[in-house]
């Protein structure tokens, strides 16, 4: 099935717009200027937001189809809790490595679950693979460089 929508509300375009904060924060970290520490935090905060969003997609799916018992209810909240734990580690322990790994694992598992659940939606699956590559790359750069 081909996705039809106008330019401004096209989810593919909107998905790619969501890559901008990943690219921006990672670019600043790579350039290694005076704001590296702040950009690492901002980049990992954004990764946490996106991971939470990916879990919330499943709640929307379950609500639409009124599925009362599903692992996806748990998965939908687990992504937010993993993101929250990552933020605690950043703020309290001033550690970027562990949160970067947690978020990366979250992105990988989210992609695998989405590929299984939304298999019939090829446009979404293709988009998710590409966007996940950007998310993981940025998250690892923000966690391990600088």
Number of C-alpha atoms within 10 A of each C-alpha: 7 7 11 9 10 7 10 8 10 12 17 17 12 12 15 13 11 15 15 12 17 23 16 15 24 26 16 19 25 14 11 14 11 10 12 20 16 13 21 27 20 18 28 30 19 19 27 29 15 19 24 23 15 22 24 20 13 22 19 13 15 17 11 9 9 10 12 9 9 10 9 19 19 13 20 22 18 17 25 21 15 19 24 17 15 24 20 14 15 21 11 8 9 11 16 23 18 14 26 26 17 16 26 24 14 24 25 16 14 20 18 14 16 20 18 11 14 13 13 11 14 14 15 17 19 13 15 20 16 12 17 17 14 17 27 21 16 27 30 22 22 29 25 15 14 13
